[in-house]
Amino acid sequence: MIITLKDGSKKEYKKPMSVFEIASDISENLARLACAGEINGELVDLRTVINHDCHLTILTFHDAGGKDTFRHTTSHIMAQAIKRLYPKTKLAIGPSITDGFYYDVDCETPFTNEDLIKIEAEMKKIVKEALPIIRFTKSRDEAIAFMKEREEPYKVELIEELPENAVIQFYQQGEFIDLCAGPHLMNTKSINAFKLTNLAGAYWKGNEKNKMLTRIYGTSFTKKADLDEYLHRMEEAKKRDHRKLGKELGLFMLREEGPGFPFFLPNGMVLKNTLLDYWREIHTKAGYVEISTPIILSRSLWETSGHWDHYKENMYTTVIDGQDFAIKPMNCPGGVLAYQAEPHSYRDLPLRMGELGIAHRHEKSGQLHGLMRVRCFTQDDAHIFMTPDQIRDEIKGVAHLIDNVYQLFGFKYHVELSTRPQNSIGSDEDWDLATDALRNALDDLQLPYVVNEGDGAFYGPKIDFHLEDSIGRTWQCGTIQLDFQLPLRFHLEYTGSDGEKHRPIMIHRVIFGSIERFIGILIEHFAGAFPTWLSPIQVRVLPISDKYEKYAQTVLQTLKNSGIRADMDNRTEKIGYRIREAQLQKLPYMIIVGEKEANSHTISVRSRFLGEEGTKDLTSFLASIKKEIVNRENRETNINN
């Protein structure tokens, strides 16, 4: 058999070989680092025996599949430690996740942080034992009996849901055996840097009607230095928690009276409106027109669009005059109706229609998280209607717009191309055309991307932009979705240069995604210390005492008349106390006025960026801060550079 490796080189073997044996043949170091394999694109266990020609990639911790395998193995080590310490605990599921792993368990008494310390210590013993991890299989009936004998009811339930003829896979390390599809490492000794991070509750199978289990989260790395760096980032993330900062800075609140429905407070509305003003400015320059469509529309519309069949569980519905209606979970069907409002010629296209539409989605209560996961949000949507020969240029135009926005905020990003999911509509031909169009545009832009198989929208493939914040976390925000289906379902038309009727093609796209979520990301990215142009309060005037309040009022009014968002703190507290409070509120500038400033008609400037900036003329300060705001500068970035 001939094995084609990732670099295109080939290895020939006369007998079947496991992935691990092939890795060992290539290099002892590669075998030591190997976590899993990928045969013709399918993730497999190192124990998998190959007996045919194929493409093989050996995955290490630096590959996504290798990292998942490494952390999945760590979850099994944690489960083994739990069973050793608390034998009556019942195991549910323990997958790898982004940045770590978890295991859901049913324990007699709730676990505490002290229990996590004990579990970690036992895990270290298991690692030192260097237990070989052995894979074996049983028939479905044998597996059910086996797990009943081991008193693992959740595993029994999982097996019972599988087909009658299924072959059930298990992994064993020492005395511990777990039902698992794998893959796993060859033994436990490689897991030498791990940490159990927190405890949470989780309903069995995510169903609120089922029992609440205990979920133990953790993470693992191949090197202690990498683990320490990750834990440092997590501590930094706690300090930046947008829920905490949002309350401290008076940006938004969440109330029991409206779970998942955020309230924006005055400072938060300034921030939100500043973002929306920026959105409108760049879209006007890019040739977009703005529309607004109703929040509630009839069931028949959502049936035509396909949302009623494919998205109904996430939609809020109501009845009006005996007819079914739905509160919109997205803006696209309304955008389609706006296109239908008048006839179009090929000369009108591309037609770029933007909408800052309020959408509602029914998210489960356990999934709600501050502004990051809400039930009501503003989507910075746009729909582009175009001819087939305009597809590439329009996709590239959107990608350039997204790039400019993310660069402004200091975000790096990576790109994923998501292909047709199982639950989808449309012909194979349309899907192939749409996917190729997205792929070709990315190639034209020379944007590196990975293919995310089966994760497209139900109506078309998409390009997703995953931005990276200041502490290395990634967030999926921007998206470009190519859609042949809605124009077909709604019978959209334009008159071509030949005088005949043709069907336009449609792009769905967002840049911020959800304005609310993007604000949450910005709060954490900047740790609440927004660039001056975004800051709800840009300048605070601080008179040293009430004797200088009249001059301070003059300075304040001059700032406001110049369009600067300014306020004054004239409380009787000492000036040092008021300065510290302004610092805690992360204000960009403070202007301090006393006898010297009042007599010389100057100001003393203190900034978040440089501290004391000295005495300045108010006119020159105004010119400087207005330039900073108009150019949307970030002084912290400029200083760091």
VEXMI-398147 format. One line per 2 residues: number of its first residue (from 1); their letters; for each residue x, y, z of C-alpha. Coordinates in steps of 0.05 Angstrom, whole numbers. Example, Ala and Ser with C-alpha at 12.3 -4.5 7.8 and 13.67 -1.06 7.14 Angstrom:
# residues 2
1 = as = 246,-90,156  273,-21,143
***
This chain:
# residues 641
1 = mi = 0,0,0  22,72,-14
3 = it = 14,124,41  14,197,17
5 = lk = 37,243,73  18,316,86
7 = dg = 79,343,49  62,302,-12
9 = sk = 117,250,0  99,177,-5
11 = ke = 115,115,38  104,45,13
13 = yk = 89,-14,60  79,-88,43
15 = kp = 36,-102,104  -19,-66,144
17 = ms = 9,-14,191  -23,26,248
19 = vf = -19,102,246  28,100,305
21 = ei = 74,50,271  77,94,209
23 = as = 93,155,253  149,114,286
25 = di = 176,95,218  179,167,196
27 = se = 212,193,260  218,173,333
29 = nl = 206,245,352  142,248,310
31 = ar = 117,184,343  131,215,412
33 = la = 91,278,394  35,244,355
35 = ca = -35,250,385  -79,224,328
37 = ge = -82,214,253  -124,239,195
39 = in = -138,188,140  -167,220,77
41 = ge = -191,278,120  -223,234,175
43 = lv = -197,239,246  -174,171,271
45 = dl = -140,137,329  -64,124,329
47 = rt = -83,51,337  -122,51,271
49 = vi = -92,-1,223  -85,21,150
51 = nh = -88,-32,96  -101,10,34
53 = dc = -74,69,-5  -92,135,28
55 = hl = -72,205,48  -47,206,120
57 = ti = -31,265,165  1,253,233
59 = lt = -30,302,282  7,332,341
61 = fh = -17,380,395  -6,438,347
63 = da = -62,411,302  -135,421,322
65 = gg = -150,346,318  -88,329,358
67 = kd = -105,380,411  -176,353,417
69 = tf = -148,282,425  -98,304,478
71 = rh = -152,339,519  -203,284,510
73 = tt = -152,236,539  -143,285,597
75 = sh = -218,283,610  -214,207,616
77 = im = -156,214,666  -199,262,706
79 = aq = -257,213,704  -212,156,727
81 = ai = -187,200,785  -259,216,804
83 = kr = -279,143,804  -219,125,848
85 = ly = -235,179,899  -311,177,895
87 = pk = -330,107,870  -405,119,872
89 = tk = -401,177,823  -437,162,757
91 = la = -405,186,692  -443,221,635
93 = ig = -401,252,579  -331,282,577
95 = ps = -313,315,511  -257,363,491
97 = it = -279,434,479  -245,499,457
99 = dg = -187,511,505  -199,449,547
101 = fy = -248,394,566  -303,378,615
103 = yd = -337,317,645  -409,315,669
105 = vd = -418,272,730  -473,252,778
107 = ce = -444,255,848  -475,239,915
109 = tp = -454,305,947  -436,368,909
111 = ft = -362,376,891  -324,435,919
113 = ne = -259,470,899  -224,427,953
115 = dl = -248,366,915  -217,392,851
117 = ik = -149,396,887  -156,323,908
119 = ie = -177,302,838  -117,338,807
121 = ae = -70,303,856  -99,235,836
123 = mk = -93,253,762  -19,266,772
125 = ki = -12,196,801  -48,166,740
127 = vk = -1,203,693  60,177,730
129 = ea = 33,106,725  40,113,649
131 = lp = -20,68,638  -28,41,567
133 = ii = -94,60,537  -127,0,503
135 = rf = -185,2,455  -236,-55,449
137 = tk = -307,-64,423  -370,-101,443
139 = sr = -437,-113,410  -494,-67,431
141 = de = -526,-119,477  -459,-138,508
143 = ai = -443,-64,518  -510,-51,553
145 = af = -500,-110,600  -427,-89,612
147 = mk = -447,-18,632  -505,-42,675
149 = er = -457,-87,712  -411,-27,724
151 = ee = -472,14,748  -465,69,696
153 = py = -537,87,678  -519,147,634
155 = kv = -473,104,592  -528,51,586
157 = el = -577,105,561  -527,128,509
159 = ie = -516,58,483  -590,43,481
161 = el = -599,101,433  -552,70,382
163 = pe = -575,23,326  -585,-52,341
165 = na = -525,-71,298  -478,-19,325
167 = vi = -409,-39,347  -394,-3,413
169 = qf = -324,22,428  -290,26,496
171 = yq = -223,51,521  -188,22,582
173 = qg = -131,51,623  -114,10,684
175 = ef = -177,-7,722  -216,49,687
177 = id = -261,34,627  -303,85,590
179 = lc = -351,83,532  -320,128,479
181 = ag = -314,138,404  -243,165,413
183 = ph = -191,179,390  -143,176,449
185 = lm = -68,179,463  -29,114,469
187 = nt = -19,121,545  -29,170,602
189 = ks = 44,192,611  42,249,560
191 = in = -9,290,600  39,329,644
193 = af = 9,399,647  -64,406,666
195 = kl = -110,445,712  -182,436,734
197 = tn = -211,505,727  -283,508,753
199 = la = -348,474,770  -416,486,739
201 = ga = -485,454,734  -508,422,669
203 = yw = -573,386,653  -565,316,625
205 = kg = -567,322,549  -579,397,557
207 = ne = -652,384,572  -681,425,630
209 = kn = -729,368,646  -671,321,661
211 = km = -628,316,723  -577,371,738
213 = lt = -507,342,736  -441,371,759
215 = ri = -395,394,703  -321,398,718
217 = yg = -281,440,670  -206,435,658
219 = ts = -151,446,608  -86,413,590
221 = ft = -22,428,550  41,392,532
223 = kk = 84,443,568  76,475,636
225 = ad = 97,543,608  38,541,559
227 = ld = -9,522,616  17,580,659
229 = ey = 7,628,601  -64,604,590
231 = lh = -81,610,664  -53,680,665
233 = rm = -98,698,606  -157,670,643
235 = ee = -142,712,704  -137,772,659
237 = ak = -204,753,627  -237,754,696
239 = kr = -213,825,707  -241,843,639
241 = dh = -309,808,648  -357,853,610
243 = rk = -413,839,659  -371,867,717
245 = lg = -343,926,677  -411,940,646
247 = ke = -440,951,715  -380,991,741
249 = lg = -379,1037,680  -455,1045,677
251 = lf = -461,1015,607  -516,963,613
253 = ml = -555,920,661  -590,853,661
255 = re = -653,842,703  -694,782,724
257 = eg = -754,816,693  -723,807,624
259 = pg = -673,748,622  -632,753,559
261 = fp = -659,823,544  -606,874,561
263 = ff = -620,945,584  -572,998,557
265 = lp = -559,1054,607  -540,1126,585
267 = ng = -465,1112,579  -479,1047,542
269 = mv = -525,1083,493  -471,1133,477
271 = lk = -423,1075,462  -476,1038,421
273 = nt = -496,1100,381  -424,1118,367
275 = ll = -413,1048,338  -477,1055,296
277 = dy = -456,1124,271  -390,1094,249
279 = wr = -427,1037,215  -471,1085,177
281 = ei = -412,1128,156  -371,1070,126
283 = ht = -432,1039,93  -453,1104,60
285 = ka = -382,1110,32  -385,1038,7
287 = gy = -449,1050,-33  -501,1019,14
289 = ve = -571,1046,24  -606,1036,92
291 = is = -674,1005,103  -716,985,163
293 = tp = -763,925,163  -818,904,213
295 = ii = -802,863,274  -865,820,267
297 = ls = -883,786,201  -932,732,181
299 = rs = -921,657,185  -929,651,110
301 = lw = -867,694,99  -825,650,145
303 = et = -852,588,110  -831,615,43
305 = sg = -762,633,69  -753,564,101
307 = hw = -744,591,171  -810,561,196
309 = dh = -785,491,179  -711,500,196
311 = yk = -710,551,253  -778,551,287
313 = en = -752,526,354  -711,590,361
315 = my = -769,637,341  -819,673,384
317 = tt = -889,668,354  -955,703,366
319 = vi = -1026,704,338  -1057,767,308
321 = dg = -1129,768,283  -1129,692,284
323 = qd = -1066,687,240  -997,661,261
325 = fa = -940,712,262  -867,708,284
327 = ik = -820,759,314  -762,761,266
329 = pm = -699,721,286  -663,752,227
331 = nc = -673,807,176  -665,773,109
333 = pg = -738,758,90  -756,831,104
335 = gv = -697,852,60  -724,808,4
337 = la = -792,842,8  -757,910,5
339 = yq = -723,888,-59  -791,868,-87
341 = ae = -819,937,-74  -801,960,-145
343 = ph = -776,928,-210  -701,926,-221
345 = sy = -656,927,-282  -585,900,-287
347 = rd = -564,973,-285  -590,977,-212
349 = lp = -545,920,-190  -508,908,-146
351 = lr = -560,935,-97  -530,939,-27
353 = mg = -584,945,26  -562,953,99
355 = el = -606,946,160  -593,956,234
357 = gi = -650,908,251  -672,885,319
359 = ah = -679,809,321  -704,761,375
361 = rh = -682,689,384  -705,640,437
363 = ek = -640,619,471  -642,569,528
365 = sg = -634,602,596  -571,562,611
367 = ql = -538,590,548  -549,663,564
369 = hg = -485,701,581  -484,776,591
371 = lm = -483,811,524  -448,752,491
373 = rv = -511,709,486  -577,746,489
375 = rc = -648,738,465  -656,807,435
377 = ft = -601,841,394  -587,891,338
379 = qd = -557,858,277  -515,901,230
381 = da = -543,866,171  -537,879,97
383 = hi = -563,843,36  -531,851,-32
385 = fm = -570,833,-94  -527,822,-156
387 = tp = -515,788,-222  -473,724,-226
389 = dq = -413,761,-256  -413,809,-196
391 = ir = -405,756,-143  -330,756,-136
393 = de = -323,832,-133  -379,839,-82
395 = ik = -350,786,-36  -282,819,-40
397 = gv = -314,887,-26  -347,860,37
399 = ah = -282,826,59  -244,891,51
401 = li = -297,928,92  -292,876,148
403 = dn = -216,880,146  -218,956,154
405 = vy = -265,952,214  -226,899,251
407 = ql = -160,935,239  -190,999,269
409 = fg = -204,962,334  -137,926,334
411 = fk = -165,856,321  -127,802,285
413 = yh = -171,749,253  -173,684,215
415 = ve = -223,659,163  -264,596,156
417 = ls = -304,572,95  -365,533,118
419 = tr = -398,484,70  -467,452,62
421 = pq = -499,424,125  -544,363,127
423 = ns = -605,406,144  -605,449,81
425 = ig = -646,470,21  -629,477,-53
427 = sd = -597,436,-108  -526,408,-108
429 = ed = -511,449,-169  -529,515,-134
431 = wd = -489,495,-72  -428,478,-114
433 = la = -432,544,-152  -440,584,-87
435 = td = -384,547,-51  -336,555,-110
437 = al = -353,630,-114  -334,640,-41
439 = rn = -271,598,-49  -249,636,-111
441 = al = -259,703,-78  -216,682,-18
443 = dd = -163,658,-66  -165,725,-103
445 = lq = -156,761,-37  -100,713,-18
447 = lp = -134,705,50  -112,640,85
449 = yv = -173,599,106  -193,532,133
451 = vn = -254,492,109  -307,479,161
453 = eg = -346,422,130  -421,421,141
455 = dg = -426,485,181  -458,530,129
457 = af = -527,564,136  -586,521,114
459 = yg = -593,564,52  -520,573,31
461 = pk = -446,567,45  -411,622,84
463 = id = -345,655,102  -336,668,176
465 = fh = -287,717,206  -260,697,275
467 = le = -227,757,308  -174,752,363
469 = ds = -177,800,422  -121,831,463
471 = ig = -113,769,507  -115,718,451
473 = rt = -188,695,454  -225,685,388
475 = wq = -296,708,372  -337,693,309
477 = cg = -367,759,287  -366,777,213
479 = ti = -397,730,162  -410,730,87
481 = ql = -464,681,63  -480,668,-10
483 = df = -552,651,-23  -584,624,-87
485 = ql = -646,598,-49  -684,659,-23
487 = pl = -684,694,-91  -712,629,-120
489 = rf = -764,620,-65  -788,692,-69
491 = hl = -785,694,-146  -738,755,-146
493 = ey = -723,783,-215  -684,836,-252
495 = tg = -686,854,-326  -620,837,-360
497 = sd = -585,872,-417  -620,823,-463
499 = ge = -688,849,-440  -705,782,-408
501 = kh = -721,768,-335  -665,738,-293
503 = rp = -658,717,-220  -609,756,-177
505 = im = -561,724,-128  -561,747,-56
507 = ih = -506,759,-4  -523,761,70
509 = rv = -468,794,111  -453,824,179
511 = if = -390,857,206  -403,868,280
513 = gs = -452,809,280  -494,828,340
515 = ie = -481,900,363  -493,877,435
517 = rf = -444,820,430  -393,864,395
519 = ig = -398,915,452  -386,858,501
521 = il = -324,838,462  -300,910,459
523 = ie = -309,919,534  -264,859,547
525 = hf = -215,874,490  -202,944,517
527 = ag = -215,924,590  -265,982,591
529 = af = -211,1033,572  -241,1052,504
531 = pt = -205,1096,453  -226,1168,461
533 = wl = -273,1167,401  -313,1110,432
535 = sp = -310,1131,505  -379,1153,532
537 = iq = -344,1208,572  -283,1235,537
539 = vr = -262,1290,585  -277,1304,658
541 = vl = -265,1374,686  -241,1376,758
543 = pi = -240,1443,795  -191,1439,853
545 = sd = -242,1476,897  -308,1513,889
547 = ky = -269,1578,881  -251,1556,811
549 = ek = -318,1526,792  -338,1586,749
551 = ya = -275,1579,706  -286,1503,704
553 = qt = -357,1514,679  -329,1558,623
555 = vl = -280,1503,603  -335,1451,606
557 = qt = -382,1491,562  -326,1504,511
559 = lk = -313,1429,507  -387,1413,498
561 = ns = -395,1468,445  -338,1435,407
563 = gi = -374,1368,407  -332,1335,462
565 = ra = -369,1289,510  -350,1321,576
567 = dm = -375,1327,647  -352,1359,712
569 = dn = -339,1331,781  -346,1389,829
571 = rt = -360,1350,892  -327,1372,956
573 = ek = -283,1310,958  -208,1321,955
575 = ig = -179,1327,885  -137,1264,893
577 = yr = -199,1223,909  -235,1251,848
579 = ir = -176,1237,803  -173,1165,827
581 = ea = -247,1156,814  -240,1183,743
583 = ql = -182,1134,733  -226,1076,757
585 = qk = -278,1098,707  -223,1093,654
587 = lp = -235,1163,626  -187,1184,571
589 = ym = -175,1255,597  -181,1297,659
591 = ii = -175,1373,659  -155,1400,727
593 = vg = -164,1474,741  -141,1515,800
595 = ek = -114,1584,815  -57,1581,764
597 = ea = -102,1556,708  -158,1605,723
599 = ns = -110,1665,724  -73,1644,660
601 = ht = -135,1618,624  -100,1551,613
603 = is = -115,1479,633  -75,1424,667
605 = vr = -85,1359,628  -80,1289,656
607 = sr = -91,1230,609  -101,1155,615
609 = fl = -44,1146,565  13,1188,593
611 = ge = -10,1211,662  9,1284,674
613 = eg = 13,1319,606  24,1388,636
615 = tk = -6,1457,626  -37,1469,559
617 = dl = -76,1522,521  -150,1500,516
619 = ts = -151,1516,441  -92,1471,426
621 = fl = -121,1416,470  -186,1420,432
623 = as = -151,1415,365  -111,1355,389
625 = ik = -170,1316,419  -216,1332,359
627 = ke = -162,1304,312  -157,1242,355
629 = iv = -232,1232,353  -242,1247,279
631 = nr = -186,1199,260  -211,1147,309
633 = en = -141,1140,338  -122,1093,394
635 = re = -68,1128,435  -50,1066,475
637 = tn = -33,1030,410  8,1089,385
639 = in = 46,1093,450  60,1017,450
641 = n = 85,1021,379
***
